[in-house]
Amino acid sequence: MQDFSDVFQNHVLWVALVACLSAQALKLVFEFVQHRSINPKVLVETGGMPSAHSALVTALACGVGQTIGWSTPAFAVTSVFAVIVMYDAAGVRQAAGKQAKILNQILDELFQEHSEFNEDRLKELLGHTPVQVIVGAMLGVLVAWLSTPGWLS
């Protein structure tokens, strides 16, 4: 059981989780600024500003670099992982969201003609814009930097 409790002492894991949760909380703020209403759903939805995926993986890579070294294989692995996740968030998942939007439009037109069909709509907000990914990555770096012991001195 001692080994499991070590998970709670893992600084790098905490940095990554704080970055992710911070990004999710900021989505609520951005939603309020943009729509002047509080929508708690954004706390658990994908997509939106900033990218929590980007914040998490960037903070993870920075935490590894800070903890065990910037020239270690572990930093290299987490950095490559971060790039793949961010590319996927802005590329593949964004494209899937655009396809879902078009398919929903087709379904809407089809249902106008044939009302006996009743299909569920596809989720359109799957990925992120490049700006959302960059802001999420910057947030991840910021959280990792702020978590560095002695950063104020």
SULWO-V147826 format. One record per pair of residues at least 24 apart in sequence whose C-alpha atoms are under 8 Angstrom apart, sorted by the first residue. I is the first residue (numbers start at 1). J is the second residue. Records with the same first field share a line. If there is no record, write none. Layout:
I = J + J
This chain:
11 = 63
12 = 59 + 60 + 63 + 64 + 67
13 = 60
15 = 59 + 60 + 63 + 143 + 144 + 147
16 = 55 + 56 + 57 + 58 + 59 + 60 + 63 + 140 + 144
17 = 56
18 = 143
19 = 52 + 55 + 56 + 59 + 139 + 140 + 143 + 144
20 = 52 + 53 + 55 + 56 + 140
21 = 52
22 = 52
23 = 49 + 50 + 51 + 52 + 55 + 136 + 139
24 = 50 + 52
26 = 50
46 = 125 + 126 + 127
47 = 125 + 126 + 127 + 128
48 = 125 + 127 + 128 + 132
49 = 128 + 132 + 135 + 136
50 = 132 + 133 + 135 + 136
51 = 128 + 132 + 133 + 134 + 135 + 136 + 137
52 = 136
53 = 85 + 86 + 89 + 136
54 = 82 + 85 + 86 + 133 + 134 + 136 + 137 + 140
55 = 136 + 137 + 138 + 139 + 140 + 141
56 = 137 + 140
57 = 81 + 82 + 85 + 137 + 140
58 = 82 + 137 + 138 + 140 + 141
59 = 137 + 140 + 141 + 143 + 144
60 = 140 + 144
62 = 141 + 144 + 145
63 = 144
66 = 148
86 = 133
88 = 127
89 = 127 + 128 + 133
90 = 127 + 128 + 129 + 130 + 133
91 = 127 + 128
92 = 127
93 = 126 + 127 + 128
94 = 125 + 126 + 127 + 128 + 129
95 = 127
96 = 124 + 126 + 127
97 = 123 + 124 + 125 + 126 + 127
98 = 124
99 = 124
100 = 124
